[in-house]
Amino acid sequence: MSKSGIAEALREAIRGEMRRDERVFCIGEDIAVCGGWGGAFTVTLGLEDEFADRMVNTPISENGFFGVALGAAMMGLRPIVDVQYSDFIFLAMDQVANQIAKMRYMSGGKLTVPLVMRAPVGVTGRGAQHAQCVEPYFVSLPGIKVVAPATAYDAVGLLRSAVRCDDPVLMFEHKLLYGSKGVRAETGAVDASSEIPEEDYVVPIGKAAVRRTGGDVTVIGTLLMMHRSLQAAELLEKEGIAAEVIDPRSLVPFDWETVKASVTKTGRVVIVEESPKRGGIGAEIAATLAEEMIEYLTAPVKRVAAPNTPAPFAPPMEKFYVPSVERISQGIREVMSF
């Protein structure tokens, strides 16, 4: 067992899947350039040394290489598509939304699309076109599974599950959780490293993790927001508030069983997300809880999210834009006042 950050853990998980199954290959921009970084965040660094014929560098043409990956998947291969920034998926939306997501359905199950799409999200000093958390767009898209690992252990387990799945899986990874070093080190990074077992394991898609138990309020947060929610819960413990923190890990399918069990116990819910509040993941969770668990709620559901604006570039504005530990703590205090 060894301790790894998410970038390193994903690299070794991809290496393991390529060794295990010769149908697995990687495709994307700058993922196997001699002297390069291994993609934008070092995840594929050095894999070309072992898999020269299965590391496909592409032109800057997302719609094109997503189409290549779709065709390969339909013909029996298992592509892992590397998107430099999640924002760039919009350049391939016809392939993703009209083809990849719908092909199995439109063929009556005769075709499968075992395709993994990896995409970094999060505000990290790169401006509005390289900073979006685009999860809500794809949570609303039928036909694609969506996962969001917040720890290296989960990144490995979910990546393996995704590669071995016969449906398309979109994996969102937060830039501040990669743990990349050297030239790709990120200012403000959070330690999401884990002990990674040597034996093969998977994390089931659709199963949440309870990161902290508590009986007063349920806090739901993904990726960076899960880590900040844990920090808020630790601070509020000193005020006598016992927060239960849930990391969904999978957004589609969503583990309602774990969330509802927690809400039954606490009666209060705070949902934290880095994407804008309007039409976000929190809105879907809150609506479902209102429809199915209203009798258990003792306070209105609270959403802590980014403003309904593009992500800013100026560092002080970024700090204001992304939900902080302080904002999350205040949101929890508000629901505790009922």
Stockholm file with secondary structure:
# STOCKHOLM 1.0

chainA/1-338         MSKSGIAEALREAIRGEMRRDERVFCIGEDIAVCGGWGGAFTVTLGLEDEFADRMVNTPISENGFFGVALGAAMMGLRPIVDVQYSDFIFLAMDQVANQIAKMRYMSGGKLTVPLVMRAPVGVTGRGAQHAQCVEPYFVSLPGIKVVAPATAYDAVGLLRSAVRCDDPVLMFEHKLLYGSKGVRAETGAVDASSEIPEEDYVVPIGKAAVRRTGGDVTVIGTLLMMHRSLQAAELLEKEGIAAEVIDPRSLVPFDWETVKASVTKTGRVVIVEESPKRGGIGAEIAATLAEEMIEYLTAPVKRVAAPNTPAPFAPPMEKFYVPSVERISQGIREVMSF
#=GR chainA/1-338 SS CEEECHHHHHHHHHHHHHHHCTTEEEEETTSSCTTSCSSTTSTTTTGGGTCGGGEEECCSCHHHHHHHHHHHHHTTCEEEEECSSGGGGGGGHIIIIIIITTHHHHTTTSSCCCCEEEEEESCSSSCTTSCCCCHHHHHTSTTCEEECCCSHHHHHHHHHHHHTCSSCEEEEEEGGGSCCCGGGCCTTCCCCCEEECSSCCCCCTTCCEEEECCSSEEEEECHHHHHHHHHHHHHHHTTTCCEEEEECSEEETTCHHHHHHHHHHHCCEEEEEEEESTTCHHHHHHHHHHHHCGGGCSSCCEEEEECSSCCCSSHHHHHHHSCCHHHHHHHHHHHHTC
#=GC SS_cons         CEEECHHHHHHHHHHHHHHHCTTEEEEETTSSCTTSCSSTTSTTTTGGGTCGGGEEECCSCHHHHHHHHHHHHHTTCEEEEECSSGGGGGGGHIIIIIIITTHHHHTTTSSCCCCEEEEEESCSSSCTTSCCCCHHHHHTSTTCEEECCCSHHHHHHHHHHHHTCSSCEEEEEEGGGSCCCGGGCCTTCCCCCEEECSSCCCCCTTCCEEEECCSSEEEEECHHHHHHHHHHHHHHHTTTCCEEEEECSEEETTCHHHHHHHHHHHCCEEEEEEEESTTCHHHHHHHHHHHHCGGGCSSCCEEEEECSSCCCSSHHHHHHHSCCHHHHHHHHHHHHTC
//
